[in-house]
Amino acid sequence: MVTETGLAKARLLVEAKRADEAAELLTTLLAAHPGDADAWYLLAVARVDLRDHEQALRAVEAHLELRAEHAAGWRLRGAVLKLLGRLPEAAQSLQRCVSLAPQDSGGYAQLADVLRRDPRALPTARTMAEHAVRLGPQKSTNHLIHGVVALEQGDAAIAVTAFQEALRWNPQSAELHRNLALARLRLGAARQTVAAVTGFADAVRADPGFRLAVPNLADAVYRLVTKGWLLALGTLVCGMVTGTLVDRFVLTGSDPAYTAGHWAAIAVAVAVTAVPGVAVAVTLLRRIPGTLRPGIARIGLRPWRTRVRSAGLAVAVAGGVVTPAVTFFPVAPFAGLAMGVLFLVARRPRSGGLG
């Protein structure tokens, strides 16, 4: 058997994330004592940390040959098989794990994470994830996987709650901030879109190297501007209708006695049309967090899309407000055409999926 001193040193090296040194030490120890199950288990963990998944699988299988009833060994084998893309075998290993340790919440969570990748197994994955949360409500990972499975099933509201609970136990996780923001974005409401923008920004803030959140942030900002653009479209339509009514029914005839009334009608038309325009501006300012406004056009991998869409919004509002004040009505269709071109050019950036 491997000496306790050697195993203790190897365990400390693994915990310190010095996997290369741990693997070298354990390989030496196992050459002299190939029947030590604990050493094989630690070697498998070290190989996983080194991303040497094939060697990790060999090590954990050697461990299970010596200790077939070790639930943690089956769980590790399932995790390695998942990394290798061998999902059916991973599910079998994890099912073996939970049968040996029915109170191990981590085994149920990992099983749910494997099963969710098969759309046909999503209901079972949801059951496993919920059971993991019941067994280990204080574990952030259990809530994370519960939220991911719920989101895969289209239940964004439950996913938001699950990710919020996970963040309560692990508030510095960039992955959790991103997944919570994705769930809020899926809800679609304006307030949730604002919260998603803030969430993606929090993910980048928690881990500046977490690049997955950057295109998500770009997409969320793009959606905010798009919602404003749709409001601006209402401004333009209102302006076109008001301009038509003024031009057709008010600005007719040549009697000087009606001149003052004509101009008063124009002023009223412009004021009425400007109301939704002002509402658009105020709504956007309220939606976009103040800390993000200065750099809003620089966010994401394709900042020009946000700038172009913002320009379309400005054209729409300006066209809607100006149209009633001019008798040359074709200015409105031209404004609408320009806005439509800007809308089509600025296609939505890719946002990515769950991590």
C-alpha positions in Angstrom: 0.0 0.0 0.0 1.1 3.6 -0.6 2.3 5.3 2.5 -0.1 7.8 4.2 2.6 10.5 3.9 2.7 10.0 0.1 -1.0 10.1 -0.3 -1.4 13.1 2.0 1.2 15.0 -0.1 -0.5 14.0 -3.3 -3.9 15.1 -1.9 -2.5 18.5 -0.9 -1.0 19.0 -4.4 -4.4 18.2 -6.0 -6.2 20.6 -3.7 -3.6 23.3 -4.5 -4.3 22.8 -8.2 -0.7 21.6 -8.8 -2.1 18.7 -10.9 1.1 18.0 -12.9 3.1 17.5 -9.7 0.4 15.4 -8.1 0.1 13.2 -11.2 3.9 12.7 -11.3 4.0 11.7 -7.6 1.0 9.4 -7.8 2.4 7.7 -10.9 5.6 7.0 -9.0 3.7 5.7 -6.0 1.4 3.5 -8.0 4.3 1.9 -9.9 5.4 0.5 -6.5 1.9 -0.1 -5.1 -0.6 -0.6 -8.0 -3.3 -2.0 -5.7 -4.0 1.3 -3.8 -7.5 2.4 -4.7 -7.2 5.9 -3.1 -4.1 6.6 -5.2 -5.9 5.7 -8.4 -8.8 8.0 -7.4 -6.5 10.9 -6.8 -4.6 10.3 -10.0 -8.0 10.4 -11.9 -8.8 13.8 -10.3 -5.3 15.1 -11.2 -5.7 13.9 -14.8 -9.1 15.7 -15.1 -7.5 18.9 -13.9 -4.8 18.4 -16.6 -7.6 17.8 -19.2 -6.2 14.4 -19.9 -9.6 12.8 -19.9 -8.6 9.4 -21.4 -5.9 8.8 -18.8 -8.4 10.0 -16.1 -10.9 7.4 -17.3 -8.3 4.7 -17.1 -7.3 5.8 -13.6 -10.9 5.9 -12.2 -11.7 2.5 -13.8 -8.7 1.1 -12.1 -10.0 2.6 -8.8 -13.4 1.0 -9.3 -11.9 -2.4 -10.0 -10.5 -2.2 -6.5 -13.5 -0.5 -4.9 -16.6 -1.2 -6.9 -19.0 0.1 -4.2 -17.4 3.6 -4.0 -20.1 6.1 -5.0 -17.7 9.0 -5.5 -15.7 6.8 -7.9 -18.8 6.2 -10.0 -19.6 9.9 -9.9 -16.1 10.8 -11.1 -16.3 8.2 -13.9 -19.6 9.8 -15.0 -18.1 13.2 -15.0 -15.1 12.0 -17.1 -17.3 10.2 -19.6 -19.4 13.4 -20.0 -16.3 15.3 -20.8 -15.5 12.7 -23.4 -18.9 13.0 -24.9 -20.0 9.5 -24.0 -23.3 10.6 -22.5 -25.2 7.3 -22.3 -22.3 5.7 -20.4 -22.0 8.8 -18.2 -25.7 8.5 -17.3 -25.2 4.8 -16.4 -22.3 5.6 -14.1 -24.2 8.4 -12.4 -27.2 6.2 -11.9 -24.9 3.7 -10.2 -23.6 6.6 -8.0 -27.1 7.6 -6.8 -28.1 4.0 -6.1 -25.0 3.6 -3.9 -25.4 7.0 -2.2 -29.1 8.1 -2.4 -28.5 11.1 -0.1 -25.7 12.5 -2.3 -27.2 15.6 -3.9 -24.2 16.1 -6.2 -24.8 12.7 -7.9 -28.4 13.7 -8.7 -27.3 17.1 -10.0 -24.6 15.6 -12.3 -27.1 13.0 -13.5 -29.6 15.8 -14.4 -26.8 17.7 -16.2 -26.1 14.7 -18.4 -29.7 13.8 -19.0 -30.7 17.4 -20.0 -28.5 17.1 -23.2 -31.1 14.6 -24.6 -34.4 16.5 -25.3 -36.3 13.3 -24.7 -34.8 12.9 -21.2 -35.6 16.5 -20.1 -38.5 15.6 -17.8 -36.3 13.0 -16.0 -33.5 15.6 -15.8 -35.9 18.1 -14.2 -37.0 15.5 -11.6 -33.3 14.7 -10.8 -32.4 18.4 -10.5 -35.3 19.1 -8.2 -34.4 16.1 -6.0 -30.8 17.4 -5.9 -32.1 20.8 -4.6 -34.2 19.1 -1.9 -31.2 17.1 -0.7 -28.7 19.9 -0.9 -30.4 23.3 -0.8 -27.2 25.0 0.4 -25.2 23.9 -2.7 -24.9 26.5 -5.4 -24.3 23.9 -8.1 -27.6 22.1 -7.5 -29.5 25.4 -8.0 -27.4 26.1 -11.1 -28.3 22.8 -12.8 -31.9 23.1 -11.7 -32.1 26.5 -13.4 -30.3 25.3 -16.6 -32.7 22.3 -16.9 -35.7 24.6 -16.3 -34.5 27.0 -19.0 -34.0 24.1 -21.4 -37.7 23.3 -20.8 -38.7 26.9 -21.5 -39.6 27.6 -17.9 -37.6 30.9 -17.6 -39.4 32.1 -14.5 -38.4 29.0 -12.5 -34.9 29.4 -14.0 -34.6 33.0 -12.7 -35.5 31.9 -9.2 -33.1 29.0 -9.3 -30.2 31.1 -10.5 -31.0 33.8 -7.9 -30.8 31.2 -5.2 -27.5 29.8 -6.6 -26.1 33.4 -6.5 -27.1 33.7 -2.9 -24.6 30.9 -2.1 -22.0 31.9 -4.7 -22.4 35.6 -5.5 -19.0 36.0 -7.3 -19.8 33.4 -10.0 -19.6 34.9 -13.5 -21.3 31.8 -14.9 -24.3 32.3 -12.6 -24.6 36.0 -13.4 -24.6 35.2 -17.1 -27.2 32.4 -16.8 -29.5 34.5 -14.7 -29.3 37.3 -17.3 -30.0 34.8 -20.1 -33.1 33.6 -18.2 -34.3 37.2 -17.8 -33.7 37.9 -21.4 -35.8 34.9 -22.3 -38.7 36.4 -20.3 -38.8 39.2 -22.8 -40.3 42.0 -20.7 -38.6 45.4 -20.8 -37.6 45.4 -17.1 -36.2 41.9 -17.5 -34.1 43.1 -20.5 -32.7 45.9 -18.4 -31.9 43.4 -15.6 -30.3 41.1 -18.2 -28.0 44.0 -19.4 -26.9 44.6 -15.8 -26.5 40.8 -15.3 -24.2 40.4 -18.2 -22.2 43.4 -17.1 -22.0 41.8 -13.6 -20.7 38.6 -15.2 -17.9 40.5 -17.0 -17.2 42.5 -13.8 -16.9 39.3 -11.7 -14.5 37.7 -14.2 -13.1 40.0 -16.9 -11.8 36.9 -18.7 -15.3 35.4 -19.0 -15.7 36.2 -22.7 -19.0 34.3 -23.1 -20.9 37.2 -21.5 -19.6 39.8 -24.0 -21.8 38.9 -27.0 -24.7 38.3 -24.6 -24.3 41.9 -23.4 -24.2 43.1 -27.0 -27.4 41.3 -27.7 -29.2 42.6 -24.6 -28.3 46.2 -25.4 -29.4 45.6 -29.0 -32.8 44.4 -27.8 -33.1 47.5 -25.6 -32.5 49.7 -28.6 -34.8 47.6 -30.7 -37.7 48.1 -28.2 -37.0 51.8 -28.4 -37.0 51.6 -32.2 -40.5 50.0 -32.1 -41.7 52.8 -30.0 -40.2 55.3 -32.4 -42.0 53.6 -35.2 -45.2 54.6 -33.4 -44.0 58.2 -33.3 -43.4 58.1 -37.1 -46.8 56.6 -37.9 -48.5 59.1 -35.6 -46.7 62.0 -37.4 -47.6 60.7 -40.8 -51.3 60.3 -39.8 -51.4 63.7 -38.1 -49.6 65.4 -41.0 -52.0 63.9 -43.5 -55.0 65.1 -41.5 -53.6 68.6 -41.2 -52.6 68.8 -44.9 -56.0 67.5 -46.1 -58.5 69.1 -43.7 -56.8 72.1 -42.2 -54.4 73.6 -44.6 -57.0 74.1 -47.3 -58.4 77.2 -48.8 -56.8 80.6 -49.1 -59.0 82.8 -46.8 -56.5 85.0 -44.7 -59.0 84.9 -41.8 -58.1 81.3 -41.2 -54.3 81.7 -41.3 -53.9 82.0 -37.6 -56.1 78.9 -37.1 -54.0 77.0 -39.6 -50.8 77.7 -37.8 -52.4 76.9 -34.5 -53.5 73.5 -35.9 -50.0 72.8 -37.0 -48.6 73.6 -33.6 -51.1 71.3 -32.0 -50.3 68.5 -34.4 -46.6 68.8 -33.7 -47.2 68.9 -30.0 -49.4 65.8 -30.2 -46.8 63.9 -32.3 -44.0 65.0 -30.0 -45.6 63.3 -27.0 -44.7 59.7 -28.1 -41.3 61.0 -29.2 -40.5 62.3 -25.7 -42.0 59.1 -24.2 -39.5 57.1 -26.3 -36.5 59.1 -25.1 -37.6 59.0 -21.4 -38.4 55.3 -21.6 -35.0 54.5 -23.0 -33.2 56.6 -20.5 -35.1 54.8 -17.7 -34.5 51.4 -19.1 -30.7 51.7 -19.6 -28.8 51.7 -16.4 -26.9 55.0 -15.9 -23.6 53.3 -15.4 -23.9 51.7 -18.9 -25.0 54.8 -20.8 -21.6 56.4 -21.5 -20.3 53.3 -23.2 -23.5 51.9 -24.5 -22.4 52.1 -28.2 -19.1 50.5 -27.5 -20.5 47.4 -25.9 -20.2 44.0 -27.7 -18.3 42.6 -30.7 -20.3 44.6 -33.3 -20.8 48.1 -31.8 -21.7 49.5 -35.1 -25.0 47.6 -35.0 -26.1 49.3 -31.9 -25.0 52.7 -33.3 -26.9 52.1 -36.6 -30.0 51.0 -34.8 -29.8 54.0 -32.5 -29.5 56.2 -35.7 -32.7 54.6 -37.0 -34.5 55.4 -33.8 -33.4 59.0 -34.0 -34.6 59.2 -37.7 -38.0 57.7 -36.7 -38.6 60.2 -33.9 -37.4 63.2 -35.9 -39.5 62.2 -38.8 -42.6 61.7 -36.7 -42.2 65.1 -35.0 -41.3 67.1 -38.1 -43.8 65.6 -40.6 -46.9 67.5 -39.3 -45.0 70.8 -39.6 -44.3 70.6 -43.3 -46.7 70.6 -46.2 -44.3 68.5 -48.4 -45.7 65.2 -47.1 -43.2 62.9 -48.9 -40.6 63.6 -46.2 -42.4 61.1 -44.0 -42.1 58.1 -46.4 -38.4 59.0 -46.9 -37.9 59.0 -43.2 -39.7 55.7 -42.9 -37.6 54.2 -45.7 -34.3 55.4 -44.1 -35.4 53.9 -40.8 -36.3 50.6 -42.4 -32.9 50.4 -44.1 -31.1 51.1 -40.9 -33.3 48.5 -39.1 -32.5 45.8 -41.7 -28.8 46.5 -41.8 -28.3 46.3 -38.1 -29.0 42.6 -37.7 -29.1 41.1 -34.2 -25.7 39.9 -33.0 -25.3 36.3 -31.9 -25.8 35.9 -28.1 -24.8 32.3 -27.4 -26.4 29.7 -25.2 -26.0 28.4 -21.7 -22.6 27.8 -20.4 
